[in-house]
Amino acid sequence: MASKKLIGIVASALLGLSVSQAAALDYLILVAGDCGDAASKVVRDTGGQLLSAQPSNDGRTCVVTVLVQGSGERPRKVTVRVPM
């Protein structure tokens, strides 16, 4: 299976981007993957519905927001910071 870095470089070459831009593109792909894993864990742990997942400004955590259904109550929005 091809690595994410290789896929990023090939994709950027097809789009006409330079190698340094390809490295930046690869970095963004890896961060998005990390937040996807964090979001899956939060959804699994809370039993909620995913509203959003994005990297924080410091780049070390993902901010995951889920909608958790209460028993007989209105759903509540829960925001969790998960380390990458």
C-alpha positions in Angstrom: 0.0 0.0 0.0 1.3 3.4 -0.9 2.3 5.8 1.9 0.4 9.0 2.5 3.5 11.0 1.7 3.9 9.3 -1.7 0.2 9.8 -2.5 0.5 13.5 -1.5 3.6 14.0 -3.7 2.0 12.3 -6.7 -1.3 14.2 -6.3 0.5 17.5 -6.1 2.6 16.7 -9.1 -0.6 16.0 -11.1 -1.9 19.4 -9.8 1.3 21.2 -10.7 2.4 22.0 -7.2 6.1 22.2 -6.1 7.7 19.6 -3.8 7.5 22.0 -0.8 3.8 22.5 -1.4 3.5 18.7 -1.6 5.1 18.4 1.8 2.6 20.9 3.2 -0.2 19.0 1.6 1.0 15.8 3.1 1.1 17.4 6.6 -2.5 18.5 6.2 -3.6 15.0 5.2 -1.9 13.5 8.3 -3.5 16.0 10.7 -7.0 15.3 9.2 -6.4 11.6 9.7 -5.5 12.1 13.3 -8.7 14.1 14.0 -10.7 11.4 12.3 -9.4 8.8 14.7 -10.0 11.1 17.6 -13.6 11.8 16.4 -14.3 8.1 16.1 -13.1 7.5 19.6 -15.3 10.3 21.1 -18.4 9.2 19.2 -17.8 5.6 20.3 -17.2 6.7 24.0 -20.2 9.1 24.2 -22.6 7.3 21.9 -23.2 10.7 20.3 -23.6 12.0 16.8 -20.5 13.8 15.3 -21.0 17.5 14.7 -17.4 18.6 13.9 -13.8 17.6 14.4 -10.9 19.9 13.7 -7.3 20.5 14.8 -6.8 23.1 17.5 -4.6 26.2 16.9 -1.7 24.6 18.8 -1.7 21.6 16.4 -1.4 19.1 19.3 -5.1 18.4 20.0 -8.3 17.9 18.1 -11.5 19.6 19.1 -14.4 17.2 18.6 -18.0 18.2 19.1 -20.8 15.6 19.4 -24.5 15.8 20.0 -25.4 13.4 22.9 -29.0 12.3 23.3 -30.4 12.3 26.8 -33.0 9.8 28.0 -36.2 11.8 27.7 -34.3 15.1 27.6 -33.1 17.4 24.8 -29.8 16.4 23.2 -26.8 18.3 24.5 -23.7 19.4 22.7 -20.5 18.1 24.1 -17.0 19.4 23.1 -14.0 17.4 23.9 -10.3 18.1 23.3 -8.4 14.9 22.4 -4.5 14.8 22.1 -3.2 13.8 18.6 
